[in-house]
Amino acid sequence: MRRFFVHSSAVHASQAVLSGPEYHHLRHVVRLQIGDQLALRDERGIEYRGTISHFSAQAATIAIGSVTDAAPLSFALSLALGLLKGAKLDLVIEKVTELGVHTIVPFFSANTVVSLPQERQDQRLARWRRIAQSAAKQSGSRLPHITAPHSFAQLLGAASGSETRLLFSEHERTLSLRAFADIHRTLSSLWIVIGPEGGFTPQEVDQAQAAGFTPVSLGPSILRAETASIAAVSLCQYVWRQSP
């Protein structure tokens, strides 16, 4: 059965309206017809199954036959990641969306090597959200909230309400993620922060600790930022997310 993404605002009682790129894909790429069945998933993870009942020039109307609520969210994982060069951040967003991350916050820091002027940020944010939407549709995960790029100070403030906050640092030699998990067996929310290609400065680590972050290590190897992000999300989801 074909799957499409629909925003919850386009679902009304027993019908949904599919428009924009998803409508184009339905009508002109896979060429579904009136009477064909399909599945829709919204940004909350709710799934709707229904039948195409009408086409207009810009939208398809779907008669909803069944609704499946998303599983309760027992563990909300937020990833803050230093801006990366080229397509590396695109890759991370795709993979951590598949892994079920709740929030993604790109940020600038002292060692960020990417230049992203203000006038290009909206365009880049729209791209990231399209990538996440495609990954969520493919994987069946919730659509993560992706913010515009933050400064490092803004990031520390944004995470202040979280139960637990970790900063992954290649310079941390005392506390590993495994040791931290042995101490903290159950969490309902977690923020994790991964630096850019150049890592964190000692001053940034101090600032993060003052803001309530605990520095931890992923192990003895020095990982690329994109590898560290995907590995950290995978491990945290495995350790703290309870199966529905």
N, C-alpha and C positions, 0 to 999 in steps of 0.2 A: 504494500500500500504506500502510495506517495505521501511524503510528509512536507508540510510547509509551516513557516513561522507566521503568526498573526499577533498583533498587539491586542491586549485585553480590551482596549477602548473600542476595537472594531467588532467585538462580540456583544450581541444584544439578544437576550432571551434565547430563542431557539434558532438563531441564525448568526452567521459571521460574514463579514465582507473582507475579501482579500484584494488588496490593491498594490500599486507600486511594483518593485522588482519581483516580488513573489507572484503577483498576478501575471506578469510578463513570462515568468518561468513556467507557470501552470498552463497558460494559454498558447504560448508561442514556442516553447522549448519541448516540454513533454506532451503538449497538445491534448490535455484532458478535455472531455466533453461533458455536456449536461447529462446527469445521471451517473457519472463516475463517482466512486467513493474515494475519500482521502482522509488524512489525519492532519490536524492543526495543533500546534503547541504554542502557548504564549510565553511571555517573559517570566511568568511565575512558575512555569513547569506544568501547568494544567494542560491536559490533552483533550481535544475535541475530535470526535469522529463524525463524519457526515457525508452528504451527497451534494454535488454541484447542482444548484437549482436554476441559476440564471447568470447570463453574461451581459455586461454592458461594455461600452467602449473602453473603460478604464478599470473595471473591477469584476470580480466573480462573487456571487452570493452562494453561501454554503448553508444548507439545511442541516442543523446539528442533530445527530441521533443519539449520541452518548457523550458523557463528560467524565473524565477520570482526574480526580484531584492529585496534585503533586504530593509526594511523600513529605511528611513533616521534616523541617530542617533542624536536625539535632546538633549540627556543628557548622558554624559560619566562618569560613576561612577567607581572609582578605590578604591580597598580595600587593605590596608596594615594590616597584621595580625601577631602578635607575634607567633613564632613557638609553636605548641601545642603537647602534648604527645599522643602517640598511634594513633588511627584512627580518632581523633577529627578533625585534619586539613583536612583529606580526606573528612569527612562529610561536613565541611564548604565549601570546594571547589566545591563539588557536588551541594550543595544547592544554593550558590551564583551564580554559573553558570546558574542554572535554572532561577534565578531571573534577569539575564541579566547584571551582572557586566562586566565592560570593561577590567579591569586589576586587577591582584592579585599579591601582593608582600609580601611573607613571610619575616620575619626579626628576627634577634637576638637582645635582649636588656638585660638590667642588671638583670631582674628577670626571664629570660627565663630558664626553667628547662629542656629543651630538649638538648641532645648532638647530633649534626649532623656533623660528621667530613667531611672535604672537599671531601674525596674520595667517600663518599656516597651521596653527594649532587646531582650529575648528575642522579643517579639511582632514587632518590626520586623525582626529578623534572620531569623525564619521567613518573613516576607513577601519579603525580598530573595532568599532561597534558592528560594522558589517561582517568583519572576520569572526567576531564572537557569535553573532547571530547564526552564521553558517555552521560554526562548530557546535553550537547548542542544538540546532536542528538535526545535525547528523548524529550527535551523541545522546540526545534525549535529556541533556542536563538543563538546569536553569540558566537563563541568560544573566551573566554577571553585570553588575553596575560598573561602568568604566568612566573614570573622571578625566577632566582635562589635566594636563601636567601641573604638578604642585612644585613648589620650592621644598627644600628639605625641612625647613621650619614649619611650613604648612602641613607637610606629611605628618610630622610628629604631633601636631595639634589634632589632625583628623583622626588619629588612632587613639586618642586619649580616653575614649569611652570603652575600649575593648578590655575584656577580662584579662587577657594575656598578650604580651607583645614580645616578639623575638627579632633580633637583628643578626643575620648570618654574616659572619666575618671570617675571612681566611686567616686572620691573625689571632683568633680566639684559640687558646691552647688548654683551657681549663674545663669548659663545659661543652659537651657534645649534645646534639639533638637527642641521641639515644639516652644519654644520662638525664636530660631534662624530662623526657617522656617517662622514664622510670619513676621520677618524683611526682609528676603531674599526670596521673592516669586518666583523668576525665576533664575535658574542656568543652564549653559550649560555643566559644568564639575565640578566634586567634588572629592576630595581625603578624605577618612575617614581612621582613624588609630585606631585599637583595640589592646590592650596590650595582653601579654601572661597570663598564669594562675596567675602569681604573680603581675600583673598590672604594672603600671609605677612608677618609682621613682620620687620624687619632682624635681630632677635635669633634668630628661628627659622631664617632663612637661615644665620646664623653657626653655630647648633647643628647644622644639617644638614651643612654643610661639615665641621665637626669630626668628624661621624660617617661621613664618607666619601662624601657626596653631592656631585655636580657640578651647579651651577646652569646651566640652559640656557634658551634662549628658543624659543618656537614661531613667532616672527616679530614684525613691527612692530605688529600689531593687538592690542588688549586683548580677549581672548575671555572669554565667560561660562565658568564653571567646568565646566558640563556639556559645552559645545562643546569646550573645551580637552581634556577627558578623552577624548572620543571621537576627536578629531583626533590626539592624542598616541598613543593605542593603535593607531589605523589606520596612522600613519606608522612606528611602531616595528615593528609586525608586517610591514609591507611591506619595510622595510630589512633586518631581521635574521632573519625566519622563512624557513627554506628549504622549498621545496615538496617534498612527499614523492615 
